[in-house]
């Protein structure tokens, strides 16, 4: 089949800190990959994008589509029919907002594994591609049990079996719980949960499959434990200290600050339990302070919102860019390329930028995102996946 050409747009390719005016590119209609990129008049008849701005589709590296963001605990104990139904609805909301790939960081009943298969085989359309984690690996009574029990493991051997079983059932990455969290009333973030030997086994088994481990780690000593275990990304990490920031730089470990969930809870503090608000307020204040240090030190910050947690809706991914700029002092370019770094973390070599050989997952916007990151929040944006318009 012939290539499809798109022309007359201003291109931010997700790699270079510039917008190239009067651009065009072509997409292989079979593979969905970009075959040519140029400027001026396209060599063949093209779809005219009317002088708008094109940027890569967003890659949200921390979502929970099985959860209900209108509940203080995500309603993670809902029955499986409810969980599947709302997961599909949330995936549609993500794509409509411009998210074309997600890493699920824990799913009730592990439904993300089946949904990923359905999406990959064309049986679930107008949703992002999915990297599923299944149920998170946690300890008995630990954070994450709200995901219909999670995968409770209490020794390195149990961890090894749990990770292997999760991959056998379709997981493509692993989530481990190194600390407690904001949404669980019975734990404390300064008390470590999974221990270093247990998480090391998760890393060993996961890396042997060429995949990645995300660690829910909000405070110490859990953050340090996760780093010492060799995880690929620290999720949240609000209380990360200077020594650990340098360790992330030295070892190339990514940090997903999930600013959106923290700020969303602050914004709705009068609608949530006092204990949850108190935890989150302290986390947010520490997080903004420490993430600024991490950014200045050169830590690789990635795009992830924790969508599904309280008041963190699935259309809110663009807000993460705004918070990165206005709360952390990041440049517009560095904020936007947090999505590119999501692709790097997830080892998605065909995604993240709009270059020859990459998938044509892109957004069409009225405004220039490099000039104003809020341009990405446009509600009626065009969303393309593999060169085909979805919204």
N, C-alpha and C positions, 0 to 999 in steps of 0.2 A: 504493500500500500504506500501511497505517496506521503511525503512529509506535509504537515500542516504548518503554515507560516503565520506568525503574529507580528504586527508592525505598528509604528507610530506610537511608541511609548518611551518613557524615561526609566531606565533600568538601574535599580540598586541590586547588585548580584549577590549580596550577603558576604562578600569577600573583600571588596575594595571600598575604601571610604570616599565614595563619589557616586553621583548619579550620572549615567551616560544618556544624554538626550538623543531623541530621534533614533531609538534602537529598534531592532527586530531580531527574532530568533525563529528557528524551525524545530519542530518536534516530530520524531518518528511516530507515526500513528499506531504502530504495532507495539513498540517497547515503551512508549511514553517518555523517551529520553530526548534531551536537546541535542540536535545534530549540528547546528550552525548558530553563530551569534554575530550580528553585525550592526552597522549604523547606516542611515540613509534609506534609500528605496530597497525594499526586499526584492530578491531575485525572482520571486514568483508571486502570484496573487495571494494576498494575506488578509487575515482578520484584523481590522483596524481597531486599535484600542484607544483611539481618540485623544492622544496626548496625555494619557493618565500615567500613573507611576506603578511600576511592577517591582515586587520584592518577593523573596522566597516565602513559601508557606511556613507558618510557625511550627516549631517542634517543641511540644510541651513535655518535658522530661519528668514531670511528677503530677500524676492525676489518679483519682479514685472514682471511676465512673459508676461504680456500684453503690456509692454513698449518696445520701440526700442532704444537700447543703442547707436545707431549711431546718435541720435538726441539730441540736447541740452536740450529739454524738454520732451524727452521720446515719443513724438508723441502720447500723451494720448488721443487726440481728434479724432484718426483714426476711421473709420467705423467698425462696429462689425465684419464683415467678415474678414477684415484685422487683427483685434485684436485676433480673435479665431485662425486664421491660424498661426500667429507668436507665439502665446502662446504655441501651440502644438510643433512647431519647437523648441522653447526655452526650453520646458520641456525635449525634447529629448537631447538637448545639456547639460542640467544639469545632466541627468542620465549618459550620456557618460563620463562626467568628474568625476563621482563617487558620485554624490548626489542622495541619495535614498529616501529622504523625504524633503519637503519644507513647510515652513509656508509662504503663500502669505500675504503680508502686504499692500494690496490695488490693486484692479484689475479693469481695465476699463470695464464698463457694468456689473461688478460682474461676469465675465465669469469663474473665478476660481471656483465658486460654482458648476457649471455644469461639468467642467472638473474634479473636484474631484470625483463627482458621477460616471463619466465614468471610471476613473481609478480604483475606488474601486470595480466596478462591472465587471472588466476585459474587458471593451470595449475600453480602451485606454492603449496600452501596451508600454513597454520600456520607461516609464516615471516615475518620482518619485511619491510616495504617496504625497497627497496635503492636507494641512490644510488651507482652504480658509477663507479669511476675507471679501470677497465681496468688495464693494466700501468703501473707508475709511469714517469715520465720521468726518466731518469738519464743519466750520461755513460758512455762506454765504460770498463768496469772499475769503475764506481761502485757505491754502495750501492743495493740494489734489484735487482741482477742475479740475486739468488736467486729472483725471481719469474719463472722460466723466461726469463731474459734481460732482462726489462724492456724499455722503449723507449729504446735507447741513442741519444743525440743529441749532436753535438759542434760545433754552430754554431747561431746564431739561425734560419737557414733550415731546418736539420734539425728544430729544435724546432717551427717553424711547421707543417711537413708532418706531424710526428709527432702533434701535438695535433689537427690537423684530421682525420687518419686515425682517431685514437682516438674522437673524437666521431662520425665517420661510422659507426663500428662499434658505437656504442651507449653510449659513456661519457656521464655526466652531470656530471662534475667532473674535475679534473685534480690529480694528485699530482706534485710535483717534489722532487728530492733535492738539497738545498743543502749537505749535509754527509755525512760517513760516519756510521756508527752502531755500536751495541753489538754487534749480531749478525754483523758482517762483520769478519774477522780482518785483512784487508789494507788497511784504511783508518783514518784518524785523524780524529776529530771536529773538530779544530782546523784541518784542511786543507779549504778550500772545494772543492766539487765543481761542480755547475752554476753558471755565472757570471751576473752581473746581466743582461747583454744577453740571454742565453738565457732566463732566467726571465721577463724583461719581455715577451718574445714570447709565452710561455705565458699570462701574465696577459692580454695584449691579445687573443689569440685566444679565451680562455675567457670573458672579460668580454663580448666581442662576442656571445656566445651566452647572456648573462645568467646564467652559472654562476660557480663559485668554484674557486680554486686553493689547495691545501694544500701547505705546504712542510715536508718533513722537515728540521729544522734544530736541531741539538743544541748546537752551540758556535759561537764566533766565529772568523773573520769571516762564516761562513755564515749565522748568524741575521740579522746586519745586511744582508747581501746580499739575503736573501729579503724583508726589510722594504722595502729600497730598490726592489726589483722590483715591489712593490705587491701581494703575495699577500694572501689573505683570512684565512689562519690559519697560525700557527706551531705545528707539531707537535713535542712534546717540549720543546724550548727550555730544557733544563736549565741552561745556562750564560748565560742571558739577563742582561744587566747593567742598571743603573739607567737609563742613557740610552735603551736599547732598550725598557724597560718604559714609559717616558714616550712613546716613539714609538708603541707599540701603543695607548696611551690616546688620543693625539692623532689617530691615523688610524683608530681603530675596528677595529683588527685583533684577531682572536680568538686565544686561546692554549689549546691542548689539552695539558694537562700529562701525561696518560697515567701517572698515579701507580701504577696497578695493575701494569703490566708491570715497572716498576723495582722495586717492592716484592716482586713474585713471584720475580724473579731473586735478590734478596737472600735470600728465604726458602728458596730451593733452591740456594744457592751451592755446596753440596757435591756437586751432581749435574751441574754445568756446567763447561766448560773454564776454566782459570785466567785466560786472557786476557779472556774474556767477563765473568767475575765482576769482575775488576779495573776494567774499563771501567765496568761498571754501578754498582759501589760508589761510584766518584767522581761519576758522574752523579746518583745518588740523593741523596748528601749535598748537592751543589750545588743540585739541583733543589728540595728541600724549603726550603732557605734562600731561594732566589730567587723561588719561587712565592709564598711568604708576602709578600714585597715586592710582587709583582705584584698579589696580591689586595688588599692594603691600598691600593695606588695606583689601583685601579679598573679593572684589566684585565679583559676579559670572558673568564672561564674557562669552558670547555665540557666536556661529558661525553664522554670517549673513553678506551678502555682499552688499545688495541693488541692486542686479543684475537687469538690465533693465534701470538703470539711466546712464548718459553719460559715455560711454566707459567702462562700467562695464558689461562685457560680461558674458554669462551664463556658460561658461566653466572655469571661473576664480576663483571658490570657493577655490581651494587649495592655492591661493595667500594670503588669509586671514591668514592662518597659518604662512606663511613666514613673513608677516607684524607684526603679534603678537610677533614673536620671535625677529625680527631685529629692530622694531621700539619701542616696549613696553618692551623688555627685558624679555619676558615670556620664561619659559623653554619649550622645545619641547613637553614634556608631558602635561603641562598646556595648551599649544596652541591646541594640538590635542584633548584634552578632552573638549574644548569649544563646540565641536559637541555633546559630551555626555551631556553637560549642556543644549544644545538646546533641547534634548529629555526630560530632567527634566522640563525645562520651559514649554514645550508643553504638559506635562503630558502624554508622550508616554511611558508607563511602559514596553512595549514589545520591545523597540528599544534603540539604543544608545550604547549598549555593546554586545559583543559576548559571551553570557553565556547560560546555559541550561534554556529553557523557553522563550528565546528572539528570535525574528525573525532573520533569517540568511540573513541579508543584509550586504554584505561584499565586500571588494575590494581585489584584488590580485596584489601585486606590486613587482617590481624587487629589490627595495631598502628598507632599514629599516627606516620607518618614525620616529621612536624614535631617531635615530641617525641623520637624516636629514629630516626635514619636507617637503623639496622640492621633496622628493620621491613620495609624493601624486600627484604631478603635471604630472606624467608619462602619456603620451597621449594614449598609447595603453594598459592601465591597464584593467584587467578583472573586470567587475561589476556584482554582483549577487544581486538579490532581492528575498527574501523568498526562498533562496536556489537554484534559477534558474538563469542561466547566461543570462544577457541582452545585454552585450557588451563584 
